[in-house]
Amino acid sequence: MRSIRKPAAAVAAALVLTGLAAACSSSSGEQPTTPGGKTAITVVSLKPGSEQAAFDAFEDQVRQFEAVHPDIDVTTQEYEWTGPTFTAQLAGGTLPTVFTVPFTDGAALVERGQLADITEPFSSFGYVYKFSKPILATGQGKDGHIYGVPTDAYGVGLQYNRTLFQQAGLDPDKPPTTWDEVRADAKQIAERTGQAGYAQMTQENTGGWMLTTMTEALGGRMQVANGDKVEATVDSPAAKEALTRLHQMRWEDRSMGENILFNWTGINQDFAAGKIGMYLGGSDVYTSLKQQNNIDPNAYGLAVLPLAPGADSGVLGGGTLAAVNVKATPEQQKAAAQWIDFYYLGKFVRQDAAVQDAKTLADSGQPVGVPKLPIFDKATLDQYNSWIQPYVNVPLAQMSSFTRGIFDQKLAGEPPAQAQEMYAVLDTVVQAVLSDPNANVDQLLGQADSDVQTIIDRG
């Protein structure tokens, strides 16, 4: 086993110097075999900035894998997916053998032939049939073959700081359940603590992601599919209401603080530091808050996303695909599939794998038991949760609003076409509303709707 502590950002920066030469290399420039004749693969590990104990636990898992597969040599690489960084790595040919992408990227990458077909090696594990068909489809091609394997799914929830709630005179066991309550609580937190009562991501496609989340929660959709035709519906009453609410909290209530340029990493950092009362984020974010930001578990709370009345309102859900570099050799593809089974998926269907994974993480003080949504079915997830129960070390009681309520909420899903490109367009809309008190919401949405339709039509 070899370990590379090289952040993805550094890889992207190197592309500026290496240019097209990197595109001619194999995955991350590695050779398909080592001097000892082993199959060599590079796999993504944790996000840059994670605590050393988290990296140590990951390396323990690599050693466990190599003990079972002595013919495979694994090199690890730090990795955090962002739209711009991933695009640079993809263009430069520097992605590792095994990497991860959001559900939203699967279809386009498959269509462009940028992911390896791992149907044969992955099907040998015997549980492909157990996947939820819509979730498996996020990594399948039109030919039905598997190019990306779903590893986890999440629903967006309301992250909230219990300490700030208490300091503001709010009951941390009764988080807001409506958008009006979110606004009122945010205002009270800001007035009584001096911190931002509510914050919103706005950069690196996250602004569009969260605006889409709010729009769906208010009963709207950013896109509508009719057969093979997808229509942009960005300019909708629900999107206007979402932006209007943000504008009111920012400029009328003054409850959002002065920093409005947050990416995923930045908002997590400020939240863990006690500078933000509430924000929207995936139900799995506690892991990163612990590993990267050393959050106080007593301060953390997770509630279900407030939904407007009506049949159309829903929770945006998404997830992660594990994929294999298209330049990998057949031997590397087989080894990569074995790693995906070992690290990501086997634990959901095999008790011994679940216990080994949970124990390794718990022994290193890493989060075990963070809320997940099913990638197979709820019964399989419930069984997995029962296997790992002795090792759970996250404050589940403080997440009970989410874990009790999420399965009663409608999952709306992410937009079907060029979602990440759409999110990038919507970043600028959210930034404009939060940076300009005189922003014209109707004009911004009208232009964004036109821009997004152009992107969809271009394909």
N, C-alpha and C positions, 0 to 999 in steps of 0.2 A: 504494500500500500504506500502510495505517495500522496502528500497533501500539499495543495497550493492554496495559500491564503491570499488570493488575488481577487479584489472586488471587481464586479462587472463594470463599474464606471471606469476603472483603469483600463479594462479591455477595450471599452468604447473609445477612450482617449487615444489608445495606441493605434486605432484604425486611421486616425488623422495622419499618422506618420507612415503606416505601412501600406495604406491604400489598397489597390487591387491585388497586390502580391499576396495578401492574406487569404484572398478568395481561392487561391490555388492549393492551400494546405488542406490536410485532413482535419478532422474535428479538433479544434484548439491546437493544431499543429502537432498533435501526438502521433506516434507510430502505432499501427494496429496491433503489434505484438511487442513485448519486452524482450530484453536479451535472454531471459529464461524461458522464452517460448509461450508466455502467458498472453491471453487476450487483454489488451489495455483499453480501458474506457475512462472517460472523465465524467463525473457527475456533479450536478449543482448541490451545494450544501446549504448553508444558511445565509441570511442577509448580512451584508457588511455592517459591522458595528455590533453584532450580537455578542453577548457576554461569553467569556472564555469557557465557562462551564457548559454552555450550549454546544460550542464547537467540540469540546471534549466528548460529550455524549454522542455527537454525530460520528466522530472518529471511532468511538467504541462500536457503533453500529456497522461502520465500514469493516472493522476487524472481524466482527461476527459474520458478515457476509463473505469475506474472503476465506474464513475458516471453513465455511460450507462449500465455497466455490474456489478451491485452491488454484484453479487454472485461469482465474481472472485477477487482474491487477487494477485497482481502483485509485484514481486521482480525484481529489475534490477541489471544487472551485466555488468561492463565494459568489452569490448571485441574488439580484433583486430585479424583478421584471419592472421596467417602465417602458412606455411606448418608444421614446426616442432612443434609449439605450439598446433595446432589443432590435430595433430596425438597423442600427449601426452594426451590431454583432452579426445579424443575419446577412447583411450586405457584405461584410468583411470576411465571412467564413470562420469566425472565431467562437462560435457556439460550442459548448462541450458535447460529448456524445449523448448524454441525457440532460434535458433541460425542461423547464416548465413554462407554460403560457396560459393566459386566461381562456375560458371557454370561448370568448368573443373572437379570438384569433384563429381558432381551429379551422373553420371552413375555408377562409382565404388562404391559409398556409397549405392546406391540403390541395386546394384547387390549383395553386401555383407550383405544386410538386416540390415543396420545400420541407416536407417531413418524410421520414422513412416509413415504408409499409411494414408494420410489425405484426400483421395479422397472424402469420404462422407461428412465430415464437411465443407470442402472448397467448394465443388460443390454447397452447399446451397446458396452461395452468388450470383449466377446467372450470373457471367461474365467469367466463364472458357472458354466459346466458343469464347470470344473476343481475347484471346491470339494468337499471332503469333505461328503457329504450330511448327516451328523449335525451337523457344525460350521455349515454354512449354515443349518440348521434353527433354530439359536439366534436368528436374526434374521428368520425368516419367520413370516408369519401362517398361520392355518388355510386361507386362500385360496391359499397358495403364493407370495404376493407377498413382495418383499424390503423390509423396514423397517429392518433393521440389517445392516451388512456386517461379517463377521468380519475383523479386521485382524491378529490374532496369537493364538497359543495357547501355553500354558505347562503344565508339570507342576511340582508342588511338589517341591522338593529340600531337602536338608539344607545350609544355609549354615554354613560354619565358618571360624573365624579361625586361619589357619596359624601366626601368630606366637604366639598363646596356646597352641596345641598344642605348639609347640617349647619354650616356657617351662615347660610342665607335664611335659615329658619324653615327649610323645607324638609319633608319626611323622605329620607333616602329609600325607604321601603315602599314608597308610593310615587314612582316616576310618572311623568306625564303620559297620558294616553290619547291626547288629541293635539293637533297643531296649535290650537289656541292656548292650551296648557303649556306647550313647549315655549311659546312666545312669552307667556306670563312668567314662567319659572326662569327663563333666561334673563328677563328684565330684573327680576328680584335678585338673582345671583350677581349680576353686574352691579346693581346698586349697593348691595350689602357686603360684597367681598372685594370689589374693584377688579375682578377678573372677568374675562369674556364669558358671558352666560351660555353662548352658543357660538360655534365656529363651523365653517364650511370649507371643504377642500375646493381648490380652484385651479390647480396646475397639473401638468403632465397627464392630461386626460381625466383626472379625478373630478374636476369641476363639472364636466359633462356627465360623468358617471353619477355623481350625487344629485345633479339637477334632474336626471332621468329617474333616479330613485324617488325623489320628491314628487315628480310628475305622475309616476305610476301610483304612488301612494294616494294621490289626490284624484285618481280615476282616469288619468290620461295615458297616452302612449306617444312615444317619439317617432315610431314607425308602425305602419300597418301593412301586412302581407296579404296579397290576394293572388293566390297561385304563385307564379314565378315573378310577379310584379310586386315591388316593395315601394310604398309611398311614404315620403317624409311627412310627419304630422307634428313637427316641432312647434309650429305656430298654433297652439291649442289653448283653450281656457285653463286647463290644468297646469300647463307650463307657465302661463302668465300668472296664475295664482301663486305658484311656487316662487317665482322671481319677485313677485310683489311682497310676499311674506319676508323674504330675505331682505328686500329693500327697507321694509318697515322696521325690522329688527336692527338693521345697520344704521339707518338715518333718523328714525323717529325714536326708537327705544334706546339707541346707543348701547346695545347689549352684546355686540359681536366683537368688541375690542378694536384696535387700530390695525392689527396685522390681518390682511385679507388675502395674502399670497401664500397659501398652504398647499404643499403636496402631501402625499400619504405619510411620508416619513416625518415631515415637519409637524403635522397636526398631531400625530401620535406622541411626538416628543413633548409638545406643549401640554397635551392632555395629561400625560404621566407626571409632568412637573407641577400639576395643579393650577394651570393657567387657563383651562377651558372647562366649563361646566358640562356641556353636552356637544356631541357631534355625531354624524352618521358614519357607520363603518360596518364592515363584515363581521359576522358573529364569531369568526375565528381570530380576531385581531388581538385578543388577550395574549396569545403566544408571543407575538412580536413586542407587545408592550412590556412583557416580562423579560424577554431575551435581550431586547435592544435598549429599553428605556427604564428598566428596573422599577416598574410601577409598584406602589404600595398596594398589595392585594386588598387591604381594608378599604381603600378609596374607590375601588372599581365597582361599577354597576352596569348591567346590560339589560335593556328593556326591548320589547317588541316595537317595531316601527309603528307610529300612529297611522291609521288608515282612515280616510274620509268615508262617510257612509256611502253605500252604493256597491253594486255588483262588480263594477269595473276596477275598483281600487285593489291594489295588490303590492306585494313585497318583491322588490327586485332581488332575484337570486342569481348566483353565478358559481364559478368554481375554477378549478385548475386542471389542466391537462399535462401529463408527462409525455414528452415526445422524444424522438431519437433523431439525431443528426442524419440528414439524407446522405451525407458522405461516408457514413459508417459502413464498414465491411459487413458481410453476412455474419461473421463470427462476433463482431462487435454488437450488431443488432440483437443477436441471441443473448449475449451477456448483458446488454442494456435492458432487455425484457426481464431477465432474471433479477436485476437490481430493482426495477420498478415493482416487481412482485414482492421482493423482500422488504423494501423500504416503505413503499406507499400502500400496497393493497392487500398483501397476504394477511395482515393483522385483522382485517375485517371479516375474514372467512375461516381463519384457523386460530384456535384458542392459544396454542403454544406460541404463535407469532405475536398475537396480541399481548400476551403476558410478557414475553421477552422485550418487546418494544416499550411497553409501559414501565417495566421495572428498570430498564436502562435509563430512561428519561427521569424517572422519579429518583433514582439513586444519585443523579447529577443535579437534582433540584430543578429540573425542567418541567414545564406545564404538562399535566396529564389530565384529560377529561374536558378540554375546551369544547363548547357546544358545536356540533356538526349537523349537517343535514344529510339525509341518506343518498348515497350514490347507487346503492342496490335497492333496498326497500327498508321501511322503518323497522321491520322485525329483525333484519340483519344488523341494523345499527343498534337496536336495543340489546341484541345479544352481545355485540362488541362492547357496549357500555357495561354490561354485567361482567364481562371477562376482566375489564381493567379497573373495576370499581375499587378493589383494595389499594390501588395506586393513585387514585384521583387526589390531586393536591391543589386544585383551583377553587376559588370561592363560588361554588355552584349555587349556594343559597342566594347570592347577590346577583345571579343571572336568571333567577327563577321566572321573572316576568317574561323573559325571552323563551326559555325552555318549555314553559307551560303553554305559552300562547302561539308559538310559531306554527304549530301544526294545524291550528284553527284558521290561519291566514292563507289567503290565496297567493300563490307564487306567480309573479307576472313574467319573470324571465328578462333577459337582456334583448335589445333590439336585434333583429335578424340579419341586417346587412351593414357591413363596414362600421360596426359599432365603435371601435376605437377611433376611427377617423371622425366619426360624428362627435364623439366625446371631445376631441381636440377642438372642433369648431365651437362647441358649447362652452368650453373653458373661457373663451374670450367674452361670451355673453355674461357669464356669472361674474367675471372680473369687472366688467363694465358696470354692472348693477351695484356691486359692492364698493366701487371706487369713485362713482359719479352720482351725487345725490339727484341730479337731473336726468339720469339715464332714461331713455325712451324704450320701455320694455316692448311695446308693440313693434317698433322699428327693428329692434335687435332680434326679436323672434322671427319676424318676416324675412330678414336677410339670412338668418341662420337656416331657416326652412329651405330657402332657395339653394344655399350652399350645400346643405346635406343632400338634397335631391340630386344635385349635380354629381356628388360623390357616389351616390347609390347607382345612378345611371351609368357612370363610368365603369363601375364594377371593380 
